[in-house]
C-alpha cells in the first residue's frame, strides 16, 4: 500500500523534516547562543527579514562572516545564499536613513533587494558555555573554566571566560598556544616583570573576544589577559600590576570560531550548506 501523506495537522512538521527553513536555523542558533544572554547594549538576532524570505521558506545556503560589507553581499549572491550570519551586528546604533551612497547602509539595502536575511549572534555567542570565549580558553589545555562575570540568570553563561590550568605554563608557551589557536605568526604582548623568565608560570587566564578592556576592568587576580584589543593605558596598568597581556587585533579572536559554528549548524540543520566568507578579513595587518 502506498504510504499516505501526513494529516493536515502534521503537515507543517512533515515539511519541516524534509526541507530546512530559516525558522529552523534561527531555532538552532537560539539553542547554541540564546539571545537573552547578549549584553544589554548589543543588537542581536534577526536584523533583516526580507519579504521574499519568510521564516517558513526553504533555505539551502547560508554565509558566515564577521562583518557585513558589499563584497560579502556579492559573495552571498554568488553562492545563492538566503541568509548571512554576521557576527558583528550591521545594525548597531539607530538607523535614521538607508542610503546607497553609504557603504554600511548599502550592504543592507542590497540584502533586502536580493531577499537575503541577516542575523547577528555577537555577544550571545560570546556568553554561551560552548561559545567563542570558551573556544579561546581551549588553546591552553586542561583546567577549570567558567564565565569571568556569570549571568545572574544562569551562571554557566556570562561575560568572558577564564581557565585555571591544571598544569601552569610559561608566558612564551601561552603566546605560542594563542598563535596556534588563531592561526597567527605574530601577536602583541605586554609581559609583566613577574613573567619575564622561562621559569615563571601562568595558571589563571582570562579571555574576551574582540575588545576586552571594559570587561577586564571588573577583574583581578589573573596572571594573563587575552583579547583582541585594549587601550594603551589599560595594558600598561595590567603589566605594572603583575598581569601579562596578549592582543591579537579585534577580529582574530572571533574569526577562528566561524568554522566551529558552521559545523555545529550544519550538523543540526541538514539540507543547508553553511559557508565561511572568503573575502571578509581583519582590516588591520602587520607589515
PyMOL commands that set and color helices and strands:
alter all, ss='L'
color gray80, all
select helices_A, chain A and resi 8-18+22-32+35-37+70-79+103-114+122-127+132-140+171-182+193-195+213-216+232-240+252-255+258-268
alter helices_A, ss='H'
color red, helices_A
select strands_A, chain A and resi 45-48+61-65+83-86+117-120+143-146+149-150+158-159+161-169+188-190+202-211+224-229+244-247+273-276
alter strands_A, ss='S'
color yellow, strands_A
deselect
rebuild
show_as cartoon
